């Protein structure tokens, strides 16, 4: 059963331990999907840059940001892919589903239509996504409570029916933004030990190859000088 956690519940996990070091234990790709205008870019920017812009152009195709954080003593580097919600970008955005470890499905609590289309977005994940990817349903614009069209219980019930976690957030005032990504990453870390081992082996191999290449270059440069 999906939980509806509060910020305080994950306070001990966050500790403000967001870091910019290039050294990391895990690398995960996350994608953010949902209807146009639900606040996907705002959520991304609030989490990665701690900023909020109310006026900007809609995402064209896909964009991505990098964020490194620390959870349970592990440094986790995130590639966060912000996708366009318009149908004309469908082929471009779905091509990025394949290797995503986690998916954030976003709707606008003041727009019932964005909520009713969540199942459509989930079908895209099931068709084009990575088997075993972890999902979280997110209702954005919690700061607009007076304009709410989707109840909290409605969101929670849908998440329960679909077997995923659920959270309401506000990109504008940052409520539950960090908790959202921490919860998703925690689930990935918890349930994919085999995938994490393979991923670490690939990362280590890439590091060895990079160092070997640099060493070879240094040897050539030294011998030719």
VOGU-3710 file (C-alpha; in Angstrom, 3 decimals, decimal comma):
1> xxxxxxxxxx> 0,000/0,000/0,000  1,425/3,425/-0,904  2,157/5,788/1,938  1,269/9,474/2,178  4,337/10,682/4,105  4,851/14,062/5,673  7,987/16,178/5,495  8,812/15,418/9,117  8,686/11,682/8,415  11,689/12,002/6,116
11> xxxxxxxxxx> 13,449/14,776/8,012  16,089/12,335/9,232  16,747/11,274/5,629  17,214/14,724/4,179  19,418/16,649/6,634  20,031/19,132/3,845  22,824/16,879/2,599  22,672/17,942/-1,027  26,153/18,060/-2,510  27,859/18,971/-5,737
21> xxxxxxxxxx> 30,771/16,520/-5,621  31,319/14,547/-8,848  32,017/11,405/-6,798  28,943/9,221/-6,309  27,893/5,700/-5,371  24,874/5,430/-7,662  23,612/7,076/-10,831  19,868/7,103/-11,512  17,824/8,475/-14,380  14,455/9,947/-13,423
31> xxxxxxxxxx> 11,785/11,275/-15,768  8,972/13,686/-14,961  5,814/13,294/-17,027  2,285/14,665/-17,137  0,038/17,087/-18,992  1,347/20,421/-20,219  1,121/23,145/-17,572  1,020/20,938/-14,468  4,369/22,293/-13,242  6,908/19,650/-14,237
41> xxxxxxxxxx> 9,611/22,210/-15,030  8,828/24,156/-11,851  9,238/20,988/-9,783  12,529/20,212/-11,509  13,940/23,712/-11,010  12,783/23,890/-7,398  14,553/20,633/-6,611  17,751/21,181/-8,597  18,217/24,962/-8,402  15,993/25,919/-5,457
51> xxxxxxxxxx> 14,305/28,465/-7,708  10,800/29,179/-8,966  9,662/31,016/-12,083  5,977/31,588/-12,696  6,422/32,701/-16,301  8,427/30,680/-18,819  7,926/28,907/-22,118  6,770/25,301/-22,161  9,406/22,588/-22,464  10,097/21,665/-26,076
61> xxxxxxxxxx> 10,758/17,935/-26,240  12,947/17,178/-23,232  15,364/18,977/-20,942  17,413/17,638/-18,077  19,128/18,735/-14,892  21,674/17,083/-12,602  21,381/16,812/-8,825  23,566/14,888/-6,402  22,275/14,109/-2,933  23,158/11,923/0,010
71> xxxxxxxxxx> 20,846/9,287/1,440  21,850/6,871/4,195  25,507/7,700/3,627  25,317/7,001/-0,115  25,953/9,691/-2,696  23,353/9,436/-5,424  23,655/11,332/-8,692  20,362/11,997/-10,446  19,747/12,773/-14,094  16,316/14,375/-14,036
81> xxxxxxxxxx> 14,575/14,515/-17,413  11,824/17,100/-17,701  9,510/16,134/-20,561  7,020/18,101/-22,663  3,347/17,348/-22,129  2,198/18,226/-25,633  1,155/15,352/-27,887  3,355/16,588/-30,756  6,437/15,695/-28,698  5,198/12,187/-27,882
91> xxxxxxxxxx> 7,787/10,327/-29,981  10,642/12,400/-28,556  9,642/12,114/-24,917  8,760/8,407/-24,885  12,198/7,566/-26,272  13,603/8,672/-22,906  11,405/6,320/-20,867  13,413/3,186/-21,585  16,307/3,542/-19,151  14,559/5,496/-16,384
101> xxxxxxxxxx> 14,903/4,021/-12,905  12,156/6,259/-11,543  9,118/8,088/-12,904  7,345/11,096/-11,396  3,770/11,325/-12,716  2,525/14,866/-12,120  -0,960/16,354/-12,172  -2,283/19,769/-11,156  -4,637/19,643/-8,150  -6,522/22,631/-9,646
111> xxxxxxxxxx> -7,071/20,871/-12,983  -9,151/17,708/-12,879  -8,429/16,930/-16,526  -4,695/16,601/-15,780  -5,594/14,133/-13,031  -7,962/12,065/-15,177  -5,219/11,664/-17,797  -2,729/10,072/-15,386  -3,710/6,580/-16,536  -2,859/7,581/-20,103
121> xxxxxxxxxx> 0,639/8,603/-18,995  0,992/5,389/-17,030  0,161/3,365/-20,142  3,023/5,141/-21,926  5,363/4,137/-19,102  4,187/0,542/-19,288  4,653/0,487/-23,065  7,925/2,362/-23,436  9,453/2,327/-19,951  11,978/0,197/-18,161
131> xxxxxxxxxx> 10,601/-2,907/-16,463  10,730/-2,460/-12,718  10,921/1,340/-12,791  9,620/2,930/-9,602  6,764/5,412/-9,803  5,357/8,159/-7,633  2,133/10,088/-8,227  2,499/13,793/-7,438  -0,227/16,408/-7,141  1,357/19,835/-7,694
141> xxxxxxxxxx> 0,204/23,385/-6,797  -0,606/22,657/-3,173  -0,257/26,420/-2,647  -3,558/26,885/-4,564  -5,765/25,081/-2,071  -8,723/27,407/-2,707  -8,750/26,390/-6,384  -8,482/22,646/-5,752  -10,449/20,362/-8,086  -8,828/17,068/-7,047
151> xxxxxxxxxx> -9,143/15,987/-3,430  -6,172/14,642/-1,512  -8,070/11,414/-0,943  -8,785/11,157/-4,673  -5,077/11,317/-5,440  -4,213/8,873/-2,699  -6,874/6,405/-3,833  -5,637/6,497/-7,434  -2,063/5,884/-6,295  -3,252/2,983/-4,159
161> xxxxxxxxxx> -5,162/1,488/-7,092  -2,095/1,817/-9,323  0,316/0,520/-6,675  2,557/3,554/-6,351  3,548/6,147/-3,764  1,658/9,436/-3,517  2,492/12,961/-2,442  1,123/16,469/-2,875  3,690/19,224/-3,385  4,102/22,894/-4,157
171> xxxxxxxxxx> 6,887/23,911/-6,508  6,113/27,533/-5,643  6,742/27,332/-1,885  8,843/24,105/-2,068  6,572/22,009/0,162  7,436/18,303/-0,091  9,650/18,739/-3,160  12,752/17,271/-1,515  10,629/14,593/0,137  9,218/13,574/-3,244
181> xxxxxxxxxx> 12,601/12,830/-4,793  14,042/11,357/-1,612  11,134/8,940/-1,320  11,503/7,871/-4,946  15,268/7,374/-4,693  14,857/5,481/-1,420  12,511/3,034/-3,125  14,982/2,536/-5,965  17,823/1,916/-3,527  15,716/-0,446/-1,450
191> xxxxxxxxxx> 14,229/-2,676/-4,122  16,858/-3,013/-6,843  20,012/-4,478/-5,242  20,908/-6,497/-8,362  20,424/-3,531/-10,668  22,530/-1,374/-8,369  25,367/-3,913/-8,425  25,310/-4,022/-12,235  25,153/-0,240/-12,393  28,105/0,115/-10,038
201> xxxxxxxxxx> 30,130/-2,383/-12,084  29,423/-0,365/-15,237  30,377/2,872/-13,495  33,587/1,368/-12,143  34,487/-0,026/-15,573  33,876/3,376/-17,147  36,108/4,993/-14,529  38,892/2,473/-15,136  38,684/2,992/-18,905  38,754/6,754/-18,473
211> xxxxxxxxxx> 41,814/6,595/-16,223  43,510/4,130/-18,585  42,883/6,452/-21,507  44,245/9,420/-19,566  47,302/7,389/-18,530  47,964/6,354/-22,139  47,650/9,941/-23,270  50,064/11,099/-20,592  52,591/8,416/-21,609  52,393/9,400/-25,272
221> xxxxx> 52,674/13,074/-24,485  55,673/12,444/-22,206  57,519/10,214/-24,687  56,989/12,644/-27,546  58,158/15,701/-25,628
//
